[in-house]
């Protein structure tokens, strides 16, 4: 069946307009894909204590398409759980990779959604958890795992305050002034002999990356809801 000339021209214009709209929509979707830098608020050292368990989680800044993390739980002077973590770009998506107690291969949790300072990773077919959630609450970092196991819903939630790695004896945490907008140089340095002699014996270690004035605030634990787990991810 053939249409009159004017009708055919209108149809061609309509098809062309729809194609342009589709291309623009696809471009917007492509641009909307979050970048790893959108998770920069997770970077840093985070600590907390609950039920006698000291918890710490550390995340590097996003660089080279990855963020590297580590988690450790210590109770009664011994490590009861640890975990190697990564968030990296794989092909065209961001993936959270968990290695509880160093188990290999890592369990992947692809990014489901990110909005501001809240991110959700999801692995619907994993036994438990199926979802891992991080978000900022003021200056604190909060985390939650949730899902179902044996048909029952379950979840655990934690709250960590900004903290730092404790420097070993003979070292002190320092922060060098940043230059040209670069990140501050934080880390442990040897205590000068004069300062070491003046330092009281048995004094608390200063967290790496924190000045002595900062350390009381950075090390203050806060009560956390819920119970700790023997291993975060089975």
C-alpha positions as CSV (number, residue, x, y, z in Angstrom):
1,X,0.0,0.0,0.0
2,X,1.4,3.4,-1.0
3,X,0.7,6.7,0.7
4,X,0.3,10.0,-0.9
5,X,3.5,12.1,-1.1
6,X,2.7,14.7,1.7
7,X,1.7,11.9,4.1
8,X,4.9,9.9,3.3
9,X,7.0,13.0,4.0
10,X,5.3,13.6,7.4
11,X,5.9,10.0,8.4
12,X,9.6,10.3,7.5
13,X,9.9,13.4,9.6
14,X,8.2,11.7,12.5
15,X,10.5,8.6,12.3
16,X,13.5,10.9,12.1
17,X,12.3,12.9,15.2
18,X,11.8,9.7,17.2
19,X,15.3,8.5,16.2
20,X,16.8,11.8,17.4
21,X,14.9,11.6,20.7
22,X,16.0,8.0,21.2
23,X,19.6,8.9,20.6
24,X,19.5,11.8,23.0
25,X,17.9,9.7,25.7
26,X,20.5,7.0,25.3
27,X,23.2,9.6,25.6
28,X,21.7,10.9,28.8
29,X,21.6,7.4,30.2
30,X,25.2,6.9,29.3
31,X,26.2,10.1,31.0
32,X,24.1,9.1,34.1
33,X,26.3,6.1,34.8
34,X,28.1,6.9,38.2
35,X,31.8,7.2,38.3
36,X,34.0,5.6,41.0
37,X,34.8,9.1,42.2
38,X,31.1,9.4,43.4
39,X,32.1,7.1,46.3
40,X,35.0,9.3,47.5
41,X,33.1,9.9,50.7
42,X,33.8,6.3,51.8
43,X,37.6,7.0,51.7
44,X,39.4,7.1,55.0
45,X,39.7,5.2,58.3
46,X,36.6,4.4,60.3
47,X,36.5,2.8,63.8
48,X,33.9,1.8,66.4
49,X,33.4,-0.5,69.4
50,X,30.4,-2.5,70.4
51,X,29.9,-5.4,72.7
52,X,33.6,-5.5,73.4
53,X,34.6,-5.8,69.8
54,X,36.8,-3.1,68.3
55,X,36.0,-2.6,64.6
56,X,38.0,-0.8,62.0
57,X,37.5,-0.3,58.2
58,X,39.9,1.5,55.9
59,X,39.3,2.7,52.3
60,X,41.8,4.2,49.9
61,X,40.8,7.0,47.6
62,X,39.5,6.1,44.1
63,X,42.5,5.7,41.8
64,X,43.2,3.5,38.8
65,X,39.6,2.4,38.6
66,X,39.6,0.9,42.1
67,X,39.2,1.5,45.8
68,X,41.0,-0.9,48.2
69,X,39.5,-1.6,51.6
70,X,40.2,-3.8,54.7
71,X,38.1,-4.6,57.7
72,X,39.1,-6.1,61.0
73,X,37.3,-7.1,64.2
74,X,39.3,-7.5,67.4
75,X,37.9,-9.0,70.7
76,X,39.8,-9.9,73.9
77,X,43.1,-9.0,72.3
78,X,42.8,-11.3,69.2
79,X,41.5,-10.9,65.7
80,X,38.2,-12.7,65.4
81,X,37.3,-11.6,61.8
82,X,38.9,-9.8,58.9
83,X,38.0,-9.0,55.3
84,X,39.8,-7.8,52.1
85,X,37.6,-5.5,50.1
86,X,37.7,-3.9,46.7
87,X,35.4,-1.6,44.7
88,X,36.4,-1.5,41.1
89,X,35.2,-0.7,37.6
90,X,34.6,-3.9,35.6
91,X,33.7,-3.2,32.0
92,X,30.9,-0.7,32.3
93,X,29.8,-1.2,35.9
94,X,31.1,-0.6,39.5
95,X,31.4,-3.8,41.6
96,X,32.0,-4.3,45.3
97,X,34.2,-7.4,45.9
98,X,34.3,-9.1,49.3
99,X,36.8,-11.7,50.6
100,X,35.8,-12.5,54.2
101,X,38.7,-13.9,56.2
102,X,40.7,-13.8,52.9
103,X,38.5,-16.4,51.1
104,X,39.0,-16.6,47.4
105,X,37.5,-16.0,44.9
106,X,35.9,-12.7,46.0
107,X,32.1,-12.4,46.0
108,X,30.9,-9.7,43.7
109,X,28.1,-7.3,44.5
110,X,27.4,-5.0,41.5
111,X,26.3,-1.4,42.1
112,X,22.6,-1.1,42.2
113,X,22.1,2.6,43.0
114,X,24.0,5.5,44.4
115,X,22.6,8.8,45.5
116,X,24.7,11.5,47.2
117,X,26.4,9.8,50.1
118,X,24.4,6.6,50.0
119,X,25.3,3.5,47.9
120,X,23.7,0.1,47.5
121,X,25.4,-3.0,46.1
122,X,23.3,-6.1,45.3
123,X,23.9,-9.8,44.5
124,X,20.3,-11.2,44.4
125,X,21.4,-14.9,44.2
126,X,24.0,-14.8,47.0
127,X,23.0,-16.8,50.1
128,X,23.6,-13.9,52.6
129,X,23.7,-11.0,52.4
130,X,22.1,-10.0,49.1
131,X,22.6,-6.3,49.7
132,X,25.4,-4.2,51.1
133,X,24.6,-0.5,51.9
134,X,26.9,2.3,53.0
135,X,25.9,5.8,53.8
136,X,27.2,8.9,55.6
137,X,25.4,10.1,58.7
138,X,27.0,13.4,59.6
139,X,30.7,12.7,60.0
140,X,30.1,9.0,60.6
141,X,30.1,6.2,58.1
142,X,27.3,3.7,58.5
143,X,27.0,0.2,56.9
144,X,24.3,-2.4,56.7
145,X,24.0,-5.9,55.2
146,X,20.6,-7.4,54.6
147,X,18.8,-10.2,52.8
148,X,17.2,-13.5,53.4
149,X,18.6,-16.9,54.6
150,X,16.5,-20.0,54.8
151,X,13.4,-18.0,54.0
152,X,14.0,-15.5,56.9
153,X,14.8,-11.9,56.5
154,X,17.9,-10.7,58.3
155,X,20.2,-7.7,58.6
156,X,23.0,-6.1,60.7
157,X,24.0,-2.5,60.9
158,X,27.1,-0.6,62.1
159,X,28.2,2.9,62.8
160,X,31.8,4.0,62.6
161,X,33.4,7.3,63.4
162,X,36.4,8.9,61.7
163,X,39.5,7.2,63.1
164,X,43.1,6.3,62.2
165,X,45.6,3.6,62.3
166,X,47.5,3.6,65.6
167,X,51.2,4.2,65.2
168,X,53.5,1.7,66.9
169,X,55.7,2.7,69.8
170,X,58.4,5.2,68.8
171,X,56.3,6.7,66.0
172,X,53.8,9.5,66.0
173,X,51.0,10.5,63.6
174,X,51.7,13.6,61.5
175,X,49.9,15.6,58.9
176,X,51.9,17.6,56.5
177,X,50.3,20.7,55.0
178,X,49.0,20.0,51.4
179,X,50.5,21.8,48.5
180,X,48.7,23.0,45.4
181,X,45.4,21.5,46.5
182,X,46.8,18.0,46.9
183,X,45.8,15.6,49.7
184,X,47.5,16.1,53.0
185,X,50.4,13.8,53.7
186,X,49.3,11.7,56.6
187,X,51.3,8.9,58.2
188,X,53.6,7.7,61.0
189,X,56.9,9.3,61.6
190,X,59.8,8.6,64.0
191,X,59.6,10.7,67.1
192,X,62.6,13.1,67.4
193,X,64.9,12.1,70.3
194,X,64.2,15.2,72.3
195,X,60.4,14.7,71.9
196,X,60.7,11.0,72.8
197,X,62.5,11.9,76.0
198,X,59.7,14.3,77.0
199,X,56.9,11.9,76.1
200,X,55.4,10.3,79.2
201,X,55.8,6.6,79.4
202,X,52.6,4.6,78.8
203,X,50.9,7.5,77.0
204,X,48.4,6.5,74.3
205,X,49.5,6.2,70.7
206,X,48.4,8.9,68.3
207,X,46.5,7.6,65.3
208,X,48.4,7.8,62.1
209,X,47.3,10.8,60.1
210,X,46.0,12.7,63.1
211,X,47.7,15.4,65.0
212,X,47.9,15.1,68.8
213,X,45.2,17.7,69.1
214,X,42.9,15.6,66.8
215,X,43.5,12.2,68.4
216,X,41.1,12.4,71.4
217,X,38.2,13.1,69.1
218,X,39.2,10.7,66.4
219,X,39.6,7.7,68.8
220,X,36.4,8.3,70.7
221,X,34.2,5.2,70.3
222,X,30.4,5.4,69.8
223,X,27.8,2.8,70.8
224,X,26.7,0.8,67.8
225,X,23.4,-0.9,67.3
226,X,23.1,-4.7,66.8
227,X,25.5,-7.5,67.4
228,X,28.8,-8.1,65.7
229,X,29.1,-11.1,63.4
230,X,31.7,-13.9,63.3
231,X,32.2,-13.2,59.6
232,X,30.5,-10.4,57.7
233,X,29.7,-12.5,54.6
234,X,29.3,-16.2,54.7
